[in-house]
Amino acid sequence: MFGFLKKDQAPEGAVATPKPSWTERLKAGLSRTRATLNTPLGELFSRARIDDELLEELESTLLMADCGVEATQWLLDELRAKVKKERIESPAELRGALIDLLTQLLTPLEKPLVIDGQKPFIMMIAGVNGAGKTTSIGKLAKQFQDEGHGVLLAAGDTFRAAAREQLAEWGRRNDVTVIAQDGGDPAAVVFDAISAARARGIDIMMADTAGRLPTQLNLMEEIAKVRRVIQKAEPSGPHEVLLVLDANIGQNAIAQVKAFDKAIGVTGLVVTKLDGTAKGGVLAAIARQCPKPVRFIGVGEGIDDLQPFKAREFVEALFSA
């Protein structure tokens, strides 16, 4: 398990090839969304003039990339206003204006996670089955550990044995304590983990939770209970509530953000699997319909392929040649 921890290690005696930079990996990871955008946009922006037909086709292209109706309408309205105000005449200039507007739309989501002032800093991680919660916890915990933080994990997914085993294996390999039990009450596991983190002087406690759909009301109530138990154990907690979203689900992400926010008060998002989808425009939809800080984005399986979200970097990777 946790094959990503070993992925970049070269065999003994082999000459290690230079690892691609994050910018290069981001561009590669967004290739499917970029193809959805750039192929039709390249044709549109090479036309002789800006007209209603061009704008209508631009609207279809943005919707195909899953920007959503609200974000697409906002972008088109702002583009029309910009064309008029700045007297933009060439479609090539329109491309630059679109990049600037999309960056403007996404920039409010760019709020890096700050771990400060609380010890332990209690993080609660939620999401539906298959979104990549447990893997994201492993990647984040390794990053926090590399930054010098003491980390403890709570295996709050007491229903899926594989989740507990995955966390436990990661803990064994990297000397990180994992609080777990077979079955039982997830809230009790998290409560015990907070006590253990305090006793051991741990900096960051991360609590995994069982995957659930927003429509599973009993399970949504259960995760709300986990939050309440955290607050009883530490009145200032949880200090961060991360919702992990699979980018492949497109517009369904909006419903997930709203439902989990109602149940547990989401403070940040982790958007995974952007390398496996043509729907990277969903971040624009999130920005318009349910703006929450995007703390991290994932574009691969590697331990370093989960990185803080930066709006300009993201948009430039989308529109790069």
ZIMO-V156564 format. One line per field, one symbol per residue. ss: DSSP state (~ for helix, > for strand, _ for the rest). psi: psi as a letter, one per 30 degrees, with the letter a starting at -180 (. if undefined). burial: + if it has 24 or more other ideal C-beta (glycine too) atoms within 12 Angstrom, else -. A space follows every 50 residues. Layout:
# ZIMO-V156564
ss->???
psi->???
burial->???
This chain:
# ZIMO-V156564
ss->__~~~________________~~~~~~~~_~~~~~~~~~~~~~~______ _~~~~~~~~~~~~~____~~~~~~~~~~~~~~~~~~____~~~~~~~~~~ ~~~~~~~_____________>>>>>>______~~~~~~~~~~~~~~____ >>>>>>____~~~~~~~~~~~~~~__>>>______~~~~~~~~~~~~~~~ ___>>>>>>_______~~~~~~~~~~~~~~~~~______>>>>>>>~~~_ _~~~~~~~~~~~~~___>>>>>_~~~_____~~~~~~~~____>>>>>__ _____>>>__~~~~~~~~~__
psi->lhffffegkklkfljkkkkkleeeeeeefgeeeeeeeeeeeeeefglflk leeeeeeeeeeeeeghfleeeeeeeeeeeeeeeeeghkekfeeeeeeeee eeeeefeffijkkjjkfkjkjkkkklllkffgeeeeeeeeeeeeeffgkk kkkjififfjeeeeeeeeeeeefghkkkkllkaakeeeeeeeeeeeeeeg hkekkkjllkklkffieeeeeeeeeeeeeeeeejfflkfkjkkkkjfffb ffeeeeeeeeeeegikflkjjlhffglghfffeeeeeeeijkkjelkkha flfggjlkkjeeeeeeeegl.
burial->-+-++----------------+--+++-++++++++++-++--++----+ ---++-+++-++++++++--++-+++-+++--+----+--+--++-++++ +++++++-++--+-+----++++++++++-+++++++++++++++---++ ++++++++++--++-++++++--+-++++++----++++++++++++--- -+++++++++++++----++-++++++++++-++--++++++++++++++ +++++++++++-++++++++++++++++++++++++++++++++++++++ +++++++++++-+++-+++--
